[in-house]
Amino acid sequence: MKENTRTPVLAEDELLLMGLAIEQSKSAYYRLAPDGTILYVNDFACQGLGYAKDEELVGKHVWEINPDFSPVVWASMWEELKANRVASFETHHQRRDGSLFPVRVTCNYISSQGQEYSFNFAQDISEPKRAQEALRDQENFFRLIAENISDFIAVLDLEGRRLYNSPSYRQFFGGQDDLIGTNSFVEVHSDDRDGVIQVFRDTVQTGVGHQIEYRFVRPDGQIHHMESRGDVIRDGDGKVVSVIVVSQDITERKRMEARMQRLAHYDVLTDLPNRALMSDRLQQAMGQVRRDGGLLAVMFLDLDRFKPVNDALGHEVGDLLLVQVAQRLQGCVKRETDTVSRIGGDEFVILLASIKEANEAAVVAGKVLQALNEPFMVGQHQISISSSVGIAVYPLHGDDMKQLIKHADRAMYHAKDAGHNCFRFYTTDQA
C-alpha cells in the first residue's frame, strides 16, 4: 500500500486560518460572554461602529452598542439561545457618534472546555432597508399587485365596499371567491372596528394614507392580527375615487413579541415573575401604600438543603423540584395583588402588596413553611427540604425598595442561623 505522505494540517494552523478568515470577513464578528460582555471583535466590527481598535470595545456590554437590548432582555435572550443553540433577528447597532443603523444578527451558542460563549455575526442592512423604503414610497396599484402578491391587496370604494381583492384573499378566507361588493369592515374585530372605520374616513377626506394594526376575524372564527396601509386612487381631475389597502398578517410577529416580552419579565424555568417584574410591582405597591396608608411585606425565601439535591441527583432533578416549589408557593397566596417571584437559584421573593398588620405576613410565612415541609416527588425520587424566610415590612423596616429587600434578606439569614425551617422578621439588631 502506498504510504500517505500528505502532512496533516495542525490544529494550530486551523485556528490561525479561522482567525484570519474572521479578521478579513466583511461581516462584523463579536464573541460575547454569558453576561453580555464583549470578549472579542474583528476589525470590520470596529470600523462599522466607528472605533479605531478593538481595545475600545472589548469589555463593554452588548447593550452599550445595541439600544434594543438591556441587561434584562439580554439575560432572557441568553437563556433562549442556550436552549435553541442559534438565533437570527434584526436589530440596531449604535455607532460611537450615537447614530443607529439596522443589522441582521446571527448568534451561535458555543460551549467549550467548561466555558460558554455567543459567536455573533452582524450584517449591516442599511442599504437594503433604504431600498425597500424608496420602493415602498414609489409603489402604485399595479406594482403592488405584481410585487406583493403574498400580501392582501384590496381596492375599496368610498364606503369601504370591496371593488377588488388579490388572490391571496381566497386562501385567507378559506376558499371564498366572491368578495366583490362586500363590506370590508364586517370581519374586523368588533373592539377595533370603529377605529378602523375612522382611519378609513380620514384617508378619504384628507387624501393621506395611514397605517393601522387591528384584529381580523376569519370565517372560521380564528382571530388574526393585521397591519394595513391605505392610500387613495384619484381620477384625472385629482378627485379621490377609491382607496387601496395593502395588508399583512402579523399574527406570528405579535406572538413572538409577546413571547419576548414574557421572557423579559418571567422566569424561564418556573414561569414566575422574575426580579425585574417583582421590583416593578414592589415599586407600584409602595406608591399605593404611601397614598392609601397601611403596610406591605417583602418575604425573602431560601430553600434549605437544596444544594445536596443538585449535587446528588443532578440539576435536571433540581430544576423539576424548583418548579414544584413554585407551584406550592403560589398556593400560599390567594390575592391577585400579591406576587410570588423567583429571583435566581433557589431564592424566591413573596410580595404581600397590602396588609393591615405585620402578623398577616407571619400567617403566610407559616403556610410557606408547612407547604415546603411536605415531601416532594420528582420522578422516582422522594425529596424532603425546608425553607428559611425573612420578612421586612414597609414602612417599618425600610423606606425604599433597595433597603426593604436588603432587610428581608438579612432577616432570612437570621432564620437560617436559628436552625432553618423558620421565619424571622427584620429587627434593628440585625443591621
Summary of the structure (lengths in Angstrom):
residues: 431
radius of gyration: 29.3
end to end distance: 81.1
largest distance: 92.4
contacts: 1244
relative contact order: 0.07
helix: 40%
strand: 30%
